[in-house]
Amino acid sequence: MCVAVPGEVIKIHDSKAEVRIRKVLLEADCALMESISVGDRVLVHAGFIIEKISRGESDQMMEDLENYSNITSAWEDDS
């Protein structure tokens, strides 16, 4: 399964951005986007920023991912 993960742009240097996803910092390529600014909420997939999203969308997506993780953990515990 392929999943784009929401994060926040912390720094920008050349065509790369440092993105915080929860407590993790990663470098993502922003070449697919016309304009990215520090503080933007974005979706990251396969090392690329693919879309800007609102803070509300970002928060909801992270909550959904955490809920999904809790569900799959429960399935593993039942095995």
Secondary structure, 3 states (H helix, E strand, C coil): CCCCEEEEEEEEECCEEEEEECCEEEEEECCCCCCCCCCCEEEEECCEEEEEECHHHHHHHHHHHHHHHHHHHHHHHHC
